[in-house]
């Protein structure tokens, strides 16, 4: 415990009984401020539950306002980074799809099928560390040679950690 000065420290050490009595009186008089301080230190679960209940009550009161905010957000969605990133991916896949004379959606579905087959060929195990795999990796990158995108011999099954490492090594 920190003391204001040496004299206060000595008094606290000598007068334990008086201190306990003082603490009891202080607790009765200042019970409201003590309960406020306890509320500050709620566990995370209690805080989450309070927030959840508050959000439910807020939604019930402000249903019309929330839907209006949502509609405004959807109107402005085109200006968000997420849209720009998806548009960039769409353009890249569209360019690669042109090589195979496919639409963007057909190309994406075929890539998903290719990924499943490659992972099945490796028995859903990483080729490097033999951990369960979630990713399929093009050995020769598809942005350099899009014609090899669906070649099963150009694929390897990797866990997410090894997949990130390989892309770091190759600078992608």
TIDRENPA-873986 format. One line per field, with one value per residue: residue number from 1; residue in one letter; chain; x, y, z of N, C-alpha, C in turn. Coordinates in nm, 2 decimals. Layout:
N
gutor <- NUM  ...;
rofi <- A  ...;
roke <- A  ...;
nu <- X  ...;
nv <- Y  ...;
nw <- Z  ...;
cau <- X  ...;
cav <- Y  ...;
caw <- Z  ...;
cu <- X  ...;
cv <- Y  ...;
cw <- Z  ...;
END
This chain:
172
gutor <- 1  2  3  4  5  6  7  8  9  10  11  12  13  14  15  16  17  18  19  20  21  22  23  24  25  26  27  28  29  30  31  32  33  34  35  36  37  38  39  40  41  42  43  44  45  46  47  48  49  50  51  52  53  54  55  56  57  58  59  60  61  62  63  64  65  66  67  68  69  70  71  72  73  74  75  76  77  78  79  80  81  82  83  84  85  86  87  88  89  90  91  92  93  94  95  96  97  98  99  100  101  102  103  104  105  106  107  108  109  110  111  112  113  114  115  116  117  118  119  120  121  122  123  124  125  126  127  128  129  130  131  132  133  134  135  136  137  138  139  140  141  142  143  144  145  146  147  148  149  150  151  152  153  154  155  156  157  158  159  160  161  162  163  164  165  166  167  168  169  170  171  172;
rofi <- X  X  X  X  X  X  X  X  X  X  X  X  X  X  X  X  X  X  X  X  X  X  X  X  X  X  X  X  X  X  X  X  X  X  X  X  X  X  X  X  X  X  X  X  X  X  X  X  X  X  X  X  X  X  X  X  X  X  X  X  X  X  X  X  X  X  X  X  X  X  X  X  X  X  X  X  X  X  X  X  X  X  X  X  X  X  X  X  X  X  X  X  X  X  X  X  X  X  X  X  X  X  X  X  X  X  X  X  X  X  X  X  X  X  X  X  X  X  X  X  X  X  X  X  X  X  X  X  X  X  X  X  X  X  X  X  X  X  X  X  X  X  X  X  X  X  X  X  X  X  X  X  X  X  X  X  X  X  X  X  X  X  X  X  X  X  X  X  X  X  X  X;
roke <- A  A  A  A  A  A  A  A  A  A  A  A  A  A  A  A  A  A  A  A  A  A  A  A  A  A  A  A  A  A  A  A  A  A  A  A  A  A  A  A  A  A  A  A  A  A  A  A  A  A  A  A  A  A  A  A  A  A  A  A  A  A  A  A  A  A  A  A  A  A  A  A  A  A  A  A  A  A  A  A  A  A  A  A  A  A  A  A  A  A  A  A  A  A  A  A  A  A  A  A  A  A  A  A  A  A  A  A  A  A  A  A  A  A  A  A  A  A  A  A  A  A  A  A  A  A  A  A  A  A  A  A  A  A  A  A  A  A  A  A  A  A  A  A  A  A  A  A  A  A  A  A  A  A  A  A  A  A  A  A  A  A  A  A  A  A  A  A  A  A  A  A;
nu <- 0.08  0.05  0.16  0.09  0.29  0.57  0.48  0.21  0.23  0.35  0.14  -0.07  0.05  0.06  -0.20  -0.41  -0.66  -0.82  -0.81  -0.95  -1.21  -1.25  -1.25  -1.49  -1.68  -1.64  -1.71  -1.99  -2.08  -1.99  -2.10  -2.22  -2.03  -1.84  -1.97  -1.99  -1.72  -1.67  -1.83  -1.68  -1.49  -1.59  -1.62  -1.51  -1.70  -1.94  -1.95  -1.97  -2.22  -2.38  -2.35  -2.46  -2.73  -2.80  -2.77  -2.98  -3.20  -3.17  -3.20  -3.47  -3.60  -3.52  -3.58  -3.66  -3.47  -3.23  -3.26  -3.26  -3.01  -2.86  -2.94  -2.83  -2.57  -2.54  -2.58  -2.35  -2.16  -2.00  -1.79  -1.62  -1.32  -1.33  -1.50  -1.34  -1.12  -1.24  -1.32  -1.07  -0.97  -1.17  -1.12  -0.86  -0.91  -1.08  -0.92  -0.75  -0.94  -1.01  -0.82  -0.89  -1.14  -1.37  -1.63  -1.59  -1.71  -1.73  -1.47  -1.37  -1.52  -1.41  -1.15  -1.19  -1.28  -1.05  -0.87  -0.99  -0.95  -0.67  -0.60  -0.73  -0.57  -0.34  -0.42  -0.55  -0.34  -0.05  0.21  0.46  0.49  0.31  0.08  -0.28  -0.43  -0.54  -0.52  -0.45  -0.18  -0.04  0.23  0.37  0.31  -0.02  -0.07  0.15  0.16  -0.13  -0.24  -0.18  -0.34  -0.54  -0.41  -0.35  -0.10  0.04  -0.02  -0.01  -0.06  -0.10  -0.05  -0.19  0.02  0.27  0.20  0.19  0.46  0.59  0.49  0.61  0.88  0.89  0.81  0.55;
nv <- -0.12  0.22  0.51  0.85  0.98  0.93  0.95  0.88  0.62  0.50  0.54  0.38  0.13  0.10  0.13  -0.09  -0.18  0.05  0.12  -0.09  -0.04  0.21  0.15  -0.01  0.18  0.36  0.19  0.16  0.42  0.50  0.31  0.32  0.43  0.24  0.01  0.10  0.11  -0.17  -0.25  -0.17  -0.36  -0.60  -0.94  -1.06  -1.21  -1.13  -0.87  -0.90  -1.02  -0.82  -0.63  -0.77  -0.79  -0.52  -0.45  -0.60  -0.48  -0.23  -0.27  -0.35  -0.11  0.07  -0.02  0.08  0.29  0.14  -0.02  0.18  0.29  0.07  0.05  0.28  0.22  0.01  0.15  0.30  0.11  0.05  0.22  0.13  -0.03  -0.31  -0.36  -0.26  -0.44  -0.68  -0.62  -0.60  -0.86  -0.98  -0.87  -0.98  -1.25  -1.26  -1.20  -1.42  -1.61  -1.56  -1.68  -1.95  -1.93  -1.89  -1.78  -1.55  -1.66  -1.93  -2.00  -1.96  -2.15  -2.38  -2.36  -2.41  -2.67  -2.79  -2.74  -2.90  -3.16  -3.18  -3.17  -3.40  -3.59  -3.57  -3.68  -3.50  -3.39  -3.20  -3.15  -3.09  -3.08  -3.27  -3.21  -3.16  -3.04  -2.73  -2.58  -2.55  -2.53  -2.37  -2.48  -2.38  -2.05  -1.93  -1.67  -1.62  -1.82  -1.88  -2.08  -2.32  -2.34  -2.53  -2.77  -3.08  -3.17  -2.95  -2.88  -2.87  -2.99  -2.80  -2.70  -2.41  -2.26  -2.35  -2.28  -2.00  -1.95  -2.04  -1.86  -1.63  -1.69  -1.68  -1.43  -1.34;
nw <- 0.00  -0.08  0.09  0.20  0.34  0.56  0.82  0.80  0.73  0.96  1.14  1.02  1.06  1.34  1.44  1.39  1.47  1.49  1.22  1.10  1.21  1.10  0.83  0.82  0.88  0.67  0.45  0.49  0.47  0.21  0.03  -0.22  -0.40  -0.38  -0.49  -0.75  -0.83  -0.82  -1.03  -1.24  -1.27  -1.38  -1.50  -1.82  -1.94  -1.82  -1.90  -2.18  -2.19  -2.08  -2.29  -2.50  -2.42  -2.41  -2.68  -2.79  -2.67  -2.78  -3.05  -3.06  -2.99  -3.19  -3.46  -3.72  -3.76  -3.77  -4.00  -4.19  -4.16  -4.24  -4.51  -4.61  -4.57  -4.76  -4.99  -5.00  -5.03  -5.25  -5.23  -5.05  -4.92  -4.93  -5.15  -5.35  -5.34  -5.40  -5.66  -5.78  -5.76  -5.91  -6.17  -6.21  -6.21  -6.42  -6.64  -6.64  -6.69  -6.95  -7.11  -7.10  -7.21  -7.04  -6.82  -6.54  -6.31  -6.38  -6.41  -6.15  -6.01  -6.13  -6.04  -5.77  -5.77  -5.88  -5.67  -5.46  -5.58  -5.59  -5.32  -5.24  -5.38  -5.24  -5.01  -4.82  -4.67  -4.57  -4.80  -4.71  -4.42  -4.33  -4.19  -4.14  -4.44  -4.58  -4.80  -5.15  -5.37  -5.65  -5.82  -6.04  -6.08  -6.14  -6.23  -6.39  -6.58  -6.70  -6.84  -6.72  -6.51  -6.44  -6.44  -6.30  -6.22  -6.16  -5.91  -5.55  -5.22  -4.93  -4.58  -4.41  -4.29  -4.41  -4.67  -4.66  -4.60  -4.84  -5.02  -4.92  -4.96  -5.24  -5.29  -5.32;
cau <- 0.00  0.13  0.13  0.12  0.42  0.62  0.40  0.09  0.27  0.36  0.00  -0.13  0.11  0.03  -0.34  -0.48  -0.80  -0.88  -0.82  -1.06  -1.33  -1.26  -1.29  -1.63  -1.76  -1.62  -1.78  -2.13  -2.11  -1.96  -2.13  -2.25  -1.91  -1.77  -2.03  -1.95  -1.59  -1.68  -1.89  -1.58  -1.41  -1.67  -1.54  -1.53  -1.83  -2.05  -1.95  -2.03  -2.37  -2.45  -2.35  -2.56  -2.87  -2.82  -2.79  -3.11  -3.30  -3.15  -3.26  -3.61  -3.64  -3.48  -3.58  -3.66  -3.34  -3.12  -3.27  -3.23  -2.86  -2.82  -2.96  -2.74  -2.44  -2.53  -2.57  -2.21  -2.08  -1.91  -1.67  -1.54  -1.20  -1.37  -1.55  -1.22  -1.04  -1.31  -1.31  -0.94  -0.97  -1.26  -1.05  -0.75  -0.96  -1.14  -0.81  -0.70  -1.05  -1.01  -0.73  -0.97  -1.27  -1.47  -1.66  -1.53  -1.77  -1.70  -1.32  -1.36  -1.57  -1.32  -1.04  -1.23  -1.28  -0.91  -0.82  -1.04  -0.89  -0.53  -0.60  -0.76  -0.46  -0.24  -0.49  -0.57  -0.22  0.05  0.32  0.59  0.49  0.21  -0.04  -0.40  -0.41  -0.66  -0.49  -0.38  -0.09  0.01  0.37  0.40  0.20  -0.12  -0.07  0.25  0.12  -0.27  -0.28  -0.15  -0.42  -0.62  -0.33  -0.34  0.04  0.09  -0.07  0.05  -0.15  -0.02  -0.12  -0.18  0.15  0.36  0.15  0.24  0.61  0.62  0.46  0.71  1.00  0.88  0.79  0.41;
cav <- 0.00  0.35  0.61  0.98  1.02  0.84  0.96  0.81  0.47  0.46  0.54  0.26  0.01  0.10  0.14  -0.18  -0.19  0.18  0.12  -0.18  0.03  0.32  0.08  -0.05  0.30  0.41  0.10  0.19  0.55  0.51  0.18  0.34  0.45  0.11  -0.07  0.15  0.06  -0.31  -0.27  -0.14  -0.48  -0.72  -1.03  -1.04  -1.28  -1.04  -0.75  -0.94  -1.05  -0.69  -0.57  -0.84  -0.75  -0.38  -0.45  -0.66  -0.38  -0.11  -0.31  -0.34  0.03  0.15  -0.10  0.16  0.36  0.05  -0.06  0.30  0.29  -0.05  0.08  0.38  0.15  -0.06  0.25  0.35  -0.01  0.06  0.30  0.07  -0.11  -0.44  -0.37  -0.24  -0.56  -0.78  -0.58  -0.63  -1.01  -1.02  -0.84  -1.07  -1.38  -1.25  -1.20  -1.56  -1.69  -1.54  -1.78  -2.07  -1.89  -1.91  -1.66  -1.54  -1.75  -2.07  -2.01  -1.97  -2.29  -2.49  -2.36  -2.47  -2.82  -2.83  -2.74  -3.02  -3.28  -3.18  -3.21  -3.54  -3.66  -3.57  -3.73  -3.39  -3.37  -3.11  -3.22  -3.05  -3.12  -3.38  -3.17  -3.15  -2.93  -2.66  -2.50  -2.61  -2.43  -2.38  -2.49  -2.27  -1.96  -1.91  -1.54  -1.62  -1.92  -1.91  -2.21  -2.43  -2.33  -2.65  -2.89  -3.14  -3.19  -2.82  -2.85  -2.94  -2.96  -2.74  -2.64  -2.27  -2.21  -2.38  -2.20  -1.86  -1.96  -2.06  -1.73  -1.53  -1.72  -1.65  -1.29  -1.31;
caw <- 0.00  -0.08  0.19  0.16  0.39  0.66  0.94  0.77  0.73  1.10  1.20  0.97  1.12  1.48  1.47  1.30  1.51  1.45  1.08  1.06  1.24  1.00  0.70  0.82  0.87  0.53  0.37  0.50  0.42  0.07  -0.04  -0.36  -0.48  -0.38  -0.59  -0.88  -0.85  -0.84  -1.16  -1.34  -1.28  -1.42  -1.58  -1.96  -1.98  -1.77  -1.99  -2.31  -2.17  -2.07  -2.42  -2.58  -2.38  -2.45  -2.82  -2.82  -2.64  -2.87  -3.18  -3.05  -2.99  -3.31  -3.58  -3.84  -3.77  -3.80  -4.14  -4.27  -4.16  -4.32  -4.65  -4.64  -4.58  -4.88  -5.10  -5.01  -5.03  -5.36  -5.20  -4.94  -4.96  -4.96  -5.29  -5.44  -5.34  -5.47  -5.80  -5.83  -5.77  -6.02  -6.29  -6.23  -6.25  -6.56  -6.74  -6.65  -6.75  -7.10  -7.17  -7.11  -7.26  -6.94  -6.74  -6.41  -6.22  -6.42  -6.37  -6.00  -5.97  -6.17  -5.95  -5.64  -5.80  -5.89  -5.53  -5.39  -5.64  -5.56  -5.18  -5.24  -5.43  -5.13  -4.89  -4.73  -4.59  -4.63  -4.86  -4.64  -4.28  -4.32  -4.11  -4.22  -4.53  -4.62  -4.92  -5.26  -5.42  -5.78  -5.82  -6.13  -6.05  -6.24  -6.29  -6.49  -6.68  -6.67  -6.91  -6.63  -6.39  -6.41  -6.46  -6.17  -6.19  -6.12  -5.78  -5.43  -5.10  -4.82  -4.47  -4.43  -4.25  -4.52  -4.79  -4.64  -4.61  -4.98  -5.09  -4.87  -5.03  -5.38  -5.30  -5.36;
cu <- 0.09  0.07  0.17  0.26  0.46  0.53  0.27  0.12  0.28  0.22  -0.07  -0.08  0.07  -0.11  -0.43  -0.63  -0.88  -0.90  -0.93  -1.20  -1.36  -1.31  -1.44  -1.72  -1.76  -1.71  -1.93  -2.16  -2.09  -1.99  -2.16  -2.13  -1.83  -1.83  -2.01  -1.81  -1.59  -1.73  -1.78  -1.50  -1.49  -1.58  -1.59  -1.67  -1.95  -2.06  -2.01  -2.18  -2.44  -2.46  -2.46  -2.70  -2.90  -2.85  -2.93  -3.22  -3.29  -3.22  -3.41  -3.67  -3.62  -3.48  -3.58  -3.53  -3.23  -3.14  -3.23  -3.07  -2.80  -2.83  -2.86  -2.60  -2.43  -2.52  -2.42  -2.11  -1.97  -1.78  -1.58  -1.42  -1.23  -1.42  -1.43  -1.14  -1.11  -1.31  -1.18  -0.92  -1.05  -1.19  -0.93  -0.80  -1.02  -1.04  -0.76  -0.81  -1.05  -0.92  -0.81  -1.11  -1.38  -1.51  -1.59  -1.58  -1.73  -1.55  -1.30  -1.41  -1.47  -1.19  -1.07  -1.23  -1.13  -0.84  -0.86  -0.97  -0.74  -0.52  -0.63  -0.64  -0.35  -0.30  -0.51  -0.46  -0.12  0.16  0.45  0.59  0.39  0.10  -0.16  -0.39  -0.55  -0.64  -0.42  -0.30  -0.04  0.16  0.43  0.28  0.11  -0.12  0.04  0.21  -0.03  -0.31  -0.26  -0.24  -0.49  -0.54  -0.31  -0.19  0.11  0.04  -0.01  -0.04  -0.06  -0.11  -0.11  -0.05  0.26  0.33  0.20  0.39  0.65  0.60  0.56  0.84  1.00  0.84  0.65  0.33;
cv <- 0.12  0.44  0.75  1.03  0.92  0.84  0.88  0.66  0.42  0.45  0.42  0.14  0.00  0.08  0.04  -0.19  -0.06  0.18  0.03  -0.11  0.14  0.26  0.04  0.07  0.36  0.33  0.13  0.32  0.56  0.38  0.20  0.36  0.32  0.01  -0.03  0.10  -0.09  -0.34  -0.25  -0.27  -0.60  -0.81  -1.01  -1.10  -1.19  -0.92  -0.78  -0.96  -0.91  -0.62  -0.63  -0.80  -0.61  -0.38  -0.50  -0.55  -0.26  -0.15  -0.31  -0.20  0.10  0.06  -0.02  0.23  0.26  0.01  0.06  0.31  0.18  -0.01  0.19  0.32  0.08  0.03  0.29  0.23  0.00  0.13  0.24  -0.01  -0.25  -0.46  -0.36  -0.37  -0.67  -0.75  -0.62  -0.78  -1.05  -0.99  -0.94  -1.21  -1.38  -1.26  -1.35  -1.65  -1.67  -1.64  -1.91  -2.05  -1.93  -1.78  -1.66  -1.64  -1.90  -2.10  -2.03  -2.11  -2.40  -2.48  -2.42  -2.62  -2.87  -2.84  -2.87  -3.15  -3.29  -3.22  -3.35  -3.63  -3.67  -3.62  -3.63  -3.37  -3.28  -3.19  -3.19  -3.11  -3.23  -3.34  -3.17  -3.02  -2.86  -2.58  -2.59  -2.50  -2.47  -2.38  -2.38  -2.17  -1.93  -1.77  -1.53  -1.71  -1.96  -2.04  -2.33  -2.43  -2.45  -2.78  -2.95  -3.16  -3.06  -2.78  -2.93  -2.90  -2.92  -2.70  -2.49  -2.21  -2.23  -2.30  -2.06  -1.85  -1.96  -1.93  -1.63  -1.56  -1.67  -1.50  -1.25  -1.30;
cw <- 0.00  0.02  0.15  0.21  0.50  0.78  0.92  0.78  0.87  1.17  1.16  1.04  1.27  1.51  1.38  1.34  1.47  1.30  1.04  1.09  1.13  0.87  0.70  0.81  0.72  0.43  0.37  0.44  0.27  -0.01  -0.19  -0.45  -0.48  -0.48  -0.73  -0.92  -0.89  -0.98  -1.27  -1.37  -1.30  -1.50  -1.73  -2.00  -1.94  -1.86  -2.12  -2.30  -2.16  -2.21  -2.51  -2.55  -2.42  -2.60  -2.86  -2.79  -2.74  -3.01  -3.18  -3.06  -3.12  -3.44  -3.70  -3.86  -3.82  -3.95  -4.23  -4.27  -4.25  -4.47  -4.70  -4.66  -4.72  -5.00  -5.12  -5.02  -5.14  -5.33  -5.09  -5.00  -5.00  -5.10  -5.38  -5.45  -5.42  -5.62  -5.86  -5.85  -5.90  -6.16  -6.32  -6.28  -6.39  -6.67  -6.76  -6.72  -6.90  -7.17  -7.19  -7.17  -7.17  -6.88  -6.61  -6.31  -6.25  -6.38  -6.22  -5.95  -6.01  -6.08  -5.81  -5.66  -5.81  -5.75  -5.45  -5.45  -5.59  -5.41  -5.17  -5.28  -5.32  -5.00  -4.78  -4.63  -4.66  -4.68  -4.79  -4.50  -4.24  -4.22  -4.20  -4.31  -4.56  -4.75  -5.03  -5.33  -5.56  -5.78  -5.92  -6.12  -6.17  -6.30  -6.40  -6.61  -6.66  -6.74  -6.83  -6.51  -6.34  -6.42  -6.32  -6.13  -6.15  -5.98  -5.67  -5.31  -4.99  -4.71  -4.48  -4.39  -4.36  -4.64  -4.78  -4.65  -4.76  -5.05  -5.04  -4.95  -5.18  -5.40  -5.35  -5.23;
END
